[in-house]
Amino acid sequence: MGFEPKYGDPDNTLLFKIASLLQSQTAGDVSSFNGRSGAVTLTSGDVTGALGFTPANAAALAAYVLKAGDTMTGLLTITQGTANTSVFAPGGGSLTGANAQTFFDYSGTWNTSGSPTAFKLNITNTASGASALLVDVQASGISQFSIAKESTTLFTRTQADTSGMVLALQKKGTTGNAAAAVANGDTISSIEARGFDGTNQGTAYTFRALALEAFTTSAHGTRIVIGIPAIGSTTATARFDLRATALALTNGCSMNVALGTITASQFVYEGSVTWNAAVTFTGIKLNVTDTSSNAASKLIDLQVASASVFAVSKSGVLLTNLTFDENVALVYDAALSADGKYCGVVRDGVAAAALAFGDVVYFVSGSSRWDLADADAASTGGDVQLGICVLAAAGAASVTKVMFVGMIRADSKFPSLTIGAPVYLSGTAGAVQVAQPSSTDQVIRRLGFADTADSMYFNPSNDYITHT
């Protein structure tokens, strides 16, 4: 059967000639073909010219470039042609103006009770570098989102390159800045969450930033930092800073611990530390700079069912009852360390005259002030309230403190006391003495007992007698 061309189709003219040539018994039957005469031998150019395209072969298919409008159906299998070359590398895309087309757009329907996977990458990792990545999404050659070959390790930009960062989980290097390789079993040491700024997001700054960073250098130790920028700012200021050596809450940040309901014994706060140096340590310290606050402000307020059980005002006043359980005591210092030391029950007061530490004083009812007590008269040492000065007063109307009961040491004020013996009010204003007053009309009133030659337990008797 001969080749039948479709008449009226000029593209088939050459095909007709080729078909006629193929139908010929010998080359001699053709006197000329495609501008050539004599014995004509067909070439690959004759075929491709007749077809209008180059027939595909294995090599051509391996390098085939998909063009706009190309459609593929069914399962597409791509096999690496040559070792150490890319398997699938589309490129050359460009968007200009206000265009926002998607470079990769896939849509499908899952209507199954199975567990399908939209995107699957299976690497047989027989050998690869420590920083090998399963996924690396870049913008302008900079990694924005990447996943290491260990399935638990997620990277984004390094700490020093955080603009536009959404989420980062990465292991820091020894400086705390460079991203380092993560090995199996490593703990993720950095979490950062930052919102986009107003330009990128298209709205005003309404985000909060979080950064938890772990450092291994001796200068920082282990550290957790939470940075919270103010509304309208892109700069995160550290407001929670936890290190091996210190916990810092700054810039108006407060710490709120909410554990919810617990049904087993559990600490709300538990801390442990070893003090191993001949210095003065402080376990818990709160330093408030009170430039302006309400008078009812509190330094501490411990509550049960919203009711205060232990509270201290900003001036150090205990605002709740102090209840001792059985076998619990209020213990005085057994040995006061130096001259001018005391411990006991004290109240603030106003002086009626100049007072020194260790002066015995009495309460003047007419002025509500404290003046020097004197055994020479009942009005200044007898039927009056006695105390002992523990805060010197410069003169009349000066603030002072008066102790009613407790331990006091006044080396320069007291005479040499007899340990364990009574101590009496003296006929010298404000002084104490070991012997009972013996002059006529002097008041004999016991003030307490000597603990050492320079200190005494002050607990004045409410009774007195007048020497005759």
C-alpha positions as CSV (number, residue, x, y, z in Angstrom):
1,M,0.0,0.0,0.0
2,G,1.4,3.3,-1.0
3,F,1.6,6.5,1.2
4,E,-1.4,8.7,0.7
5,P,-0.7,12.4,1.5
6,K,-3.5,14.7,2.7
7,Y,-3.9,17.0,-0.3
8,G,-4.2,20.7,0.4
9,D,-1.8,20.4,3.4
10,P,1.6,21.9,2.3
11,D,3.3,20.4,5.3
12,N,2.8,16.9,3.8
13,T,4.6,17.7,0.5
14,L,8.0,16.5,1.7
15,L,6.5,13.6,3.5
16,F,4.9,12.5,0.2
17,K,8.3,12.7,-1.5
18,I,9.9,10.6,1.3
19,A,7.1,8.0,1.1
20,S,7.5,7.8,-2.7
21,L,11.2,7.3,-2.2
22,L,10.7,4.6,0.3
23,Q,8.3,2.8,-2.1
24,S,10.9,2.8,-4.8
25,Q,12.7,-0.5,-5.4
26,T,16.1,1.1,-6.0
27,A,17.7,4.4,-5.5
28,G,18.0,4.6,-9.2
29,D,14.3,5.1,-9.5
30,V,14.7,8.6,-8.0
31,S,16.3,11.2,-10.2
32,S,16.2,14.0,-7.7
33,F,15.1,14.6,-4.1
34,N,15.1,17.7,-1.9
35,G,17.3,19.6,-4.2
36,R,19.7,16.7,-4.7
37,S,20.0,14.6,-7.9
38,G,21.4,11.2,-8.8
39,A,21.6,8.5,-6.2
40,V,19.9,10.0,-3.1
41,T,20.6,8.7,0.5
42,L,18.2,9.8,3.2
43,T,19.7,11.7,6.1
44,S,18.4,12.4,9.6
45,G,17.8,16.0,8.4
46,D,15.4,14.7,5.8
47,V,13.4,12.9,8.4
48,T,13.3,15.7,11.0
49,G,12.5,18.2,8.2
50,A,9.6,16.1,7.0
51,L,8.3,15.5,10.6
52,G,8.8,19.1,11.7
53,F,10.4,18.0,15.0
54,T,13.2,15.8,16.2
55,P,12.1,12.3,17.4
56,A,12.8,11.7,21.1
57,N,15.5,9.3,22.3
58,A,16.7,8.4,25.8
59,A,19.3,11.2,25.8
60,A,16.8,13.8,24.6
61,L,14.2,12.8,27.2
62,A,16.8,13.1,30.0
63,A,17.4,16.7,29.1
64,Y,13.8,17.6,28.1
65,V,12.7,21.0,29.4
66,L,9.0,21.4,30.2
67,K,7.5,24.4,28.5
68,A,4.4,26.5,29.3
69,G,1.3,24.6,28.4
70,D,2.9,21.1,28.7
71,T,0.7,18.6,30.5
72,M,1.7,15.4,32.2
73,T,-0.6,12.7,33.5
74,G,-0.1,9.6,35.5
75,L,3.0,8.8,37.7
76,L,6.1,10.8,36.8
77,T,9.3,9.0,37.6
78,I,12.6,11.0,37.4
79,T,15.8,9.1,37.6
80,Q,19.2,10.6,38.0
81,G,21.0,10.3,34.7
82,T,24.6,10.8,35.9
83,A,26.0,10.5,39.4
84,N,26.6,13.8,41.4
85,T,24.1,15.8,39.3
86,S,20.8,17.3,40.3
87,V,17.7,15.2,39.7
88,F,15.1,17.9,39.4
89,A,16.1,21.5,39.1
90,P,13.4,23.8,37.7
91,G,14.4,27.5,37.5
92,G,14.3,30.7,35.5
93,G,11.0,31.9,37.0
94,S,10.4,35.6,37.5
95,L,7.7,37.8,38.8
96,T,7.5,41.6,38.1
97,G,5.2,44.4,38.9
98,A,2.3,43.5,41.3
99,N,2.2,39.8,40.2
100,A,2.0,37.2,42.9
101,Q,1.7,33.9,41.1
102,T,2.7,30.7,42.9
103,F,5.9,29.0,41.6
104,F,4.6,25.6,42.9
105,D,0.9,25.1,43.1
106,Y,-0.6,21.7,43.8
107,S,-4.2,20.9,44.7
108,G,-5.8,17.5,45.4
109,T,-8.6,15.8,47.3
110,W,-8.2,13.4,50.1
111,N,-11.3,11.3,50.4
112,T,-10.0,8.2,52.2
113,S,-9.9,6.6,55.6
114,G,-6.1,6.0,55.0
115,S,-3.2,8.2,56.0
116,P,-1.9,9.8,52.9
117,T,1.2,12.0,52.7
118,A,1.2,15.1,50.5
119,F,5.0,15.4,50.2
120,K,7.4,12.6,50.9
121,L,11.2,12.6,50.7
122,N,13.0,9.4,51.5
123,I,16.8,9.6,51.8
124,T,19.0,6.6,52.4
125,N,21.7,8.2,54.4
126,T,24.7,5.8,54.2
127,A,27.2,8.7,54.5
128,S,26.7,12.5,54.6
129,G,28.1,15.6,56.3
130,A,27.0,16.6,59.8
131,S,25.2,19.6,58.4
132,A,23.3,17.8,55.7
133,L,19.7,19.1,55.2
134,L,16.5,17.4,54.1
135,V,14.9,20.7,53.3
136,D,16.4,24.2,52.7
137,V,14.1,27.0,51.7
138,Q,16.1,30.1,50.8
139,A,15.4,33.8,49.8
140,S,18.3,35.6,48.1
141,G,20.6,32.7,48.9
142,I,19.8,32.8,52.6
143,S,18.2,29.9,54.4
144,Q,14.8,30.9,55.8
145,F,13.6,27.4,56.8
146,S,15.5,24.2,56.8
147,I,15.3,20.8,58.4
148,A,18.4,18.8,59.2
149,K,18.8,15.1,58.5
150,E,18.0,14.4,62.1
151,S,14.2,14.6,62.2
152,T,14.1,16.5,65.5
153,T,16.2,19.4,64.4
154,L,14.6,22.5,62.8
155,F,16.6,25.5,61.6
156,T,15.9,29.0,60.4
157,R,18.2,32.0,60.2
158,T,21.0,32.3,62.7
159,Q,20.7,34.5,65.7
160,A,22.6,37.4,64.1
161,D,20.2,37.4,61.1
162,T,16.7,37.5,62.5
163,S,14.7,39.9,60.4
164,G,11.4,38.4,59.4
165,M,12.1,35.3,61.5
166,V,9.0,33.3,62.4
167,L,10.2,30.3,64.3
168,A,13.7,29.0,65.1
169,L,14.8,25.8,66.9
170,Q,18.5,25.4,66.6
171,K,21.6,24.4,68.4
172,K,23.9,27.4,69.0
173,G,27.7,27.3,68.7
174,T,30.0,28.0,71.6
175,T,29.6,31.8,71.1
176,G,25.8,31.6,71.1
177,N,25.6,33.1,67.7
178,A,26.5,30.6,65.0
179,A,24.3,27.7,64.2
180,A,26.0,24.3,64.9
181,A,25.3,20.8,63.8
182,V,22.9,18.8,66.0
183,A,23.6,15.2,66.8
184,N,21.1,12.6,67.8
185,G,20.1,13.0,71.4
186,D,21.0,16.7,71.6
187,T,18.6,19.0,73.3
188,I,17.3,22.0,71.3
189,S,18.9,25.0,72.9
190,S,17.3,27.9,71.2
191,I,13.7,29.0,70.5
192,E,12.9,32.3,68.9
193,A,9.5,33.5,67.8
194,R,9.2,36.9,66.2
195,G,6.4,38.5,64.3
196,F,6.8,40.3,61.0
197,D,7.0,44.1,61.1
198,G,4.4,46.4,59.8
199,T,5.8,46.5,56.3
200,N,5.9,42.8,55.8
201,Q,2.7,42.0,57.6
202,G,0.7,44.9,56.2
203,T,-0.6,45.9,59.6
204,A,0.7,47.8,62.6
205,Y,3.2,46.3,65.1
206,T,1.0,44.0,67.2
207,F,3.4,41.1,67.9
208,R,5.4,39.9,70.9
209,A,8.8,38.3,70.5
210,L,10.2,35.4,72.5
211,A,13.8,34.2,72.5
212,L,15.2,31.4,74.6
213,E,18.9,31.2,74.2
214,A,21.4,28.7,75.6
215,F,25.1,29.7,75.9
216,T,28.0,27.5,76.9
217,T,30.7,30.2,77.5
218,S,31.8,30.9,81.0
219,A,30.8,34.5,80.6
220,H,27.1,33.6,80.3
221,G,26.5,30.1,81.5
222,T,23.2,28.5,80.7
223,R,20.7,31.3,79.9
224,I,17.1,31.8,79.0
225,V,16.0,35.2,77.7
226,I,12.6,36.3,76.8
227,G,12.6,39.6,74.8
228,I,9.3,41.5,74.5
229,P,9.3,44.7,72.3
230,A,6.8,47.4,73.0
231,I,3.9,48.0,70.7
232,G,5.2,50.0,67.7
233,S,8.8,48.8,68.1
234,T,10.8,46.1,66.3
235,T,13.5,45.9,69.0
236,A,13.1,43.2,71.6
237,T,14.2,44.3,75.1
238,A,15.1,41.5,77.5
239,R,12.5,41.3,80.3
240,F,13.1,37.8,81.6
241,D,16.7,36.7,81.9
242,L,17.6,33.4,83.5
243,R,21.2,32.4,83.8
244,A,23.1,29.9,85.9
245,T,24.1,32.8,88.1
246,A,21.0,35.1,88.1
247,L,17.4,35.4,87.2
248,A,16.5,38.9,86.0
249,L,13.0,40.3,85.3
250,T,13.3,43.7,83.8
251,N,11.5,46.5,81.9
252,G,8.2,46.2,83.6
253,C,7.8,42.4,83.2
254,S,6.3,40.3,85.9
255,M,6.4,36.6,86.5
256,N,3.2,34.7,86.9
257,V,3.3,31.0,87.8
258,A,0.0,29.2,87.3
259,L,0.1,25.5,88.0
260,G,-3.7,24.9,87.8
261,T,-5.1,22.1,90.0
262,I,-2.6,19.5,91.4
263,T,-3.5,16.3,93.2
264,A,-0.1,15.3,94.5
265,S,2.6,17.0,96.6
266,Q,4.4,19.5,94.4
267,F,6.4,22.6,94.8
268,V,5.2,25.9,93.3
269,Y,8.8,27.2,93.6
270,E,11.8,25.1,94.5
271,G,15.4,26.2,94.4
272,S,18.6,24.7,95.5
273,V,22.1,26.1,95.6
274,T,25.5,25.5,97.3
275,W,27.2,28.4,99.0
276,N,30.9,27.6,99.1
277,A,32.8,30.8,99.9
278,A,33.6,32.9,102.9
279,V,31.3,35.8,101.7
280,T,27.8,37.0,102.6
281,F,25.1,35.4,100.5
282,T,21.5,36.3,100.0
283,G,19.0,33.6,99.1
284,I,16.1,35.8,98.1
285,K,16.3,39.6,97.5
286,L,13.7,42.1,96.4
287,N,14.8,45.7,95.9
288,V,12.0,48.2,95.2
289,T,12.7,51.8,94.2
290,D,9.6,53.4,95.5
291,T,9.4,56.7,93.7
292,S,5.6,56.8,93.9
293,S,3.2,54.1,95.2
294,N,0.1,53.8,97.3
295,A,0.5,53.6,101.0
296,A,-1.0,50.2,101.0
297,S,1.7,48.7,98.7
298,K,3.2,45.5,99.8
299,L,6.5,43.9,99.4
300,I,5.2,40.4,100.1
301,D,1.6,39.0,100.1
302,L,1.1,35.3,100.6
303,Q,-2.5,34.3,100.2
304,V,-4.7,31.2,100.6
305,A,-8.1,31.4,98.9
306,S,-7.4,35.1,98.1
307,A,-6.9,35.9,101.9
308,S,-3.6,37.2,103.1
309,V,-1.9,34.9,105.6
310,F,1.5,36.6,105.5
311,A,2.1,40.1,104.2
312,V,4.7,42.8,104.6
313,S,4.1,46.5,103.8
314,K,6.5,48.5,101.7
315,S,7.9,50.0,104.9
316,G,8.6,46.6,106.4
317,V,5.5,46.3,108.6
318,L,4.1,42.9,109.2
319,L,0.4,43.1,108.2
320,T,-0.8,39.8,109.4
321,N,-0.9,37.9,112.7
322,L,2.2,36.0,113.6
323,T,1.0,32.7,115.0
324,F,3.5,30.2,116.5
325,D,2.8,26.5,116.3
326,E,3.5,24.4,119.4
327,N,7.2,23.8,120.1
328,V,8.0,26.8,118.0
329,A,9.7,29.7,119.8
330,L,10.7,33.3,119.3
331,V,14.4,33.1,119.9
332,Y,16.6,36.0,121.0
333,D,20.2,36.3,119.8
334,A,22.2,34.3,122.4
335,A,25.3,36.5,122.1
336,L,25.1,40.0,120.7
337,S,28.1,40.6,118.5
338,A,29.2,44.1,119.4
339,D,28.5,47.4,121.2
340,G,25.2,49.0,120.0
341,K,23.5,45.7,119.2
342,Y,20.0,44.6,120.4
343,C,17.1,42.3,119.6
344,G,13.6,42.4,121.0
345,V,10.2,44.1,120.9
346,V,10.6,47.7,119.7
347,R,8.3,50.6,118.8
348,D,8.9,53.9,117.1
349,G,8.7,57.1,119.1
350,V,9.6,60.8,119.5
351,A,12.3,62.0,121.9
352,A,11.7,64.7,124.5
353,A,15.4,65.3,124.7
354,A,18.7,64.1,123.3
355,L,19.0,60.3,123.8
356,A,21.9,57.9,123.4
357,F,21.8,54.2,122.7
358,G,21.3,52.3,126.0
359,D,19.6,55.2,127.8
360,V,16.7,54.1,130.0
361,V,13.6,56.2,129.2
362,Y,10.1,56.8,130.4
363,F,6.9,57.8,128.5
364,V,5.8,61.3,129.3
365,S,2.0,61.2,129.1
366,G,1.6,65.0,128.8
367,S,3.7,65.2,125.5
368,S,3.6,61.5,124.4
369,R,7.4,61.6,124.1
370,W,10.2,59.7,125.7
371,D,12.5,61.3,128.2
372,L,15.4,60.1,130.4
373,A,14.3,58.0,133.4
374,D,15.6,58.8,136.8
375,A,15.3,56.8,140.1
376,D,15.4,60.0,142.1
377,A,11.6,60.5,141.8
378,A,8.5,58.3,141.3
379,S,7.3,60.6,138.5
380,T,10.4,59.8,136.4
381,G,11.1,56.2,137.4
382,G,8.2,54.8,139.5
383,D,4.7,54.5,138.3
384,V,5.6,55.2,134.6
385,Q,6.2,53.1,131.5
386,L,9.9,52.3,131.0
387,G,11.8,51.4,127.9
388,I,15.4,51.6,126.6
389,C,16.6,53.6,123.7
390,V,18.0,51.6,120.7
391,L,18.0,54.5,118.2
392,A,19.8,57.7,119.3
393,A,17.9,61.0,119.1
394,A,19.7,64.3,118.4
395,G,17.3,66.3,120.6
396,A,13.7,67.1,121.4
397,A,11.2,66.1,118.7
398,S,13.7,63.7,117.0
399,V,12.7,60.3,115.9
400,T,13.8,57.4,118.1
401,K,13.2,53.7,118.8
402,V,12.4,52.3,122.2
403,M,12.7,48.6,123.2
404,F,10.3,47.2,125.8
405,V,11.7,43.7,126.2
406,G,14.7,42.0,124.7
407,M,18.5,41.7,124.7
408,I,20.8,44.8,124.5
409,R,24.5,45.4,124.6
410,A,25.9,48.8,125.4
411,D,29.6,48.6,126.3
412,S,30.2,52.3,126.6
413,K,26.9,53.1,128.4
414,F,26.6,50.2,130.9
415,P,28.8,49.8,134.0
416,S,30.5,46.5,134.5
417,L,27.5,44.2,135.1
418,T,27.5,41.1,137.3
419,I,26.5,38.1,135.1
420,G,23.1,36.7,136.3
421,A,22.5,39.5,138.8
422,P,19.7,42.1,138.8
423,V,20.1,45.4,137.1
424,Y,18.4,48.5,138.6
425,L,17.4,52.0,137.4
426,S,20.0,54.5,138.5
427,G,19.7,57.9,140.2
428,T,21.7,59.3,137.3
429,A,19.2,60.1,134.5
430,G,19.1,57.4,131.8
431,A,21.6,55.1,133.5
432,V,21.6,51.6,135.1
433,Q,23.4,50.3,138.1
434,V,24.1,46.9,139.8
435,A,23.3,47.9,143.4
436,Q,19.8,48.9,144.6
437,P,19.4,52.7,145.0
438,S,19.7,53.5,148.7
439,S,19.1,57.2,149.1
440,T,15.9,58.6,150.7
441,D,12.9,58.7,148.4
442,Q,14.8,57.0,145.6
443,V,12.8,54.5,143.5
444,I,13.9,50.9,143.6
445,R,12.9,49.4,140.2
446,R,14.4,46.3,138.7
447,L,15.1,46.6,134.9
448,G,16.3,43.0,134.2
449,F,19.3,40.7,134.6
450,A,22.8,40.9,133.3
451,D,23.7,38.4,130.6
452,T,27.3,39.4,130.2
453,A,29.4,42.3,131.7
454,D,28.2,44.5,128.9
455,S,24.8,43.2,128.0
456,M,21.5,42.5,129.7
457,Y,18.0,41.0,129.3
458,F,15.8,44.1,129.5
459,N,12.4,43.4,131.0
460,P,11.5,46.1,133.5
461,S,9.3,45.2,136.5
462,N,5.9,46.8,136.7
463,D,6.4,47.1,140.5
464,Y,8.6,49.5,142.4
465,I,9.3,50.6,146.0
466,T,10.5,53.9,147.4
467,H,13.5,53.8,149.7
468,T,12.8,55.6,153.0
